Amino acid sequence: MNKTELIAAVSEKTQLTHKQTDTILSATFDSIVESVSSGDKLVLVGFGSFEVRERQAREGRNPKTGDKMAISAKMVPVFTAGKAFKDSVKPPV
């Protein structure tokens, strides 16, 4: 599902226009990015959490030449699914 399909699905469920739904979803995504970018952890109970974590520096290899290269440390966004989300995706036993 892409963003256009998500807008159509949410629009149908909420009885809002596509334009209104697009505005709401865009604002939601922007707010999540702003929150995580500023170092905050965003928790949506039952859905999951978004946070930023530091990835340690490490040694890698150039796939073309096989030469060793240094990969610097960096901050990366991370999403962790909540229990309800995980349970809804888990196949029935």
C-alpha positions, 0 to 999 in steps of 0.5 A: 500500500502506498500513501495514495492508497492509504489516503483512500482507505482512511478517507473511506473509513472516516467519511472525510474527503481525500484532500482533508485526509491527505492534510491530516496524514501529512501533518501526522507524518510531519509531527512524527518526524519532528518529534523523533528528529528532536530526540523524543520517543513517540509512543502510540499505545497498541501500535508501536513506538518511534525513536532515534538510536545511535548506530555504532561505527563499524568496519565494512567492505566495499562490495565491488572491490572487497576493500575494507572501509570505515563506516561512521557512527550515525543516528537512525530512526527506529520503529518498534511494533507494539504488542497489539500490532504484533499479535494482529500480524502473527499467524494463528496457531 
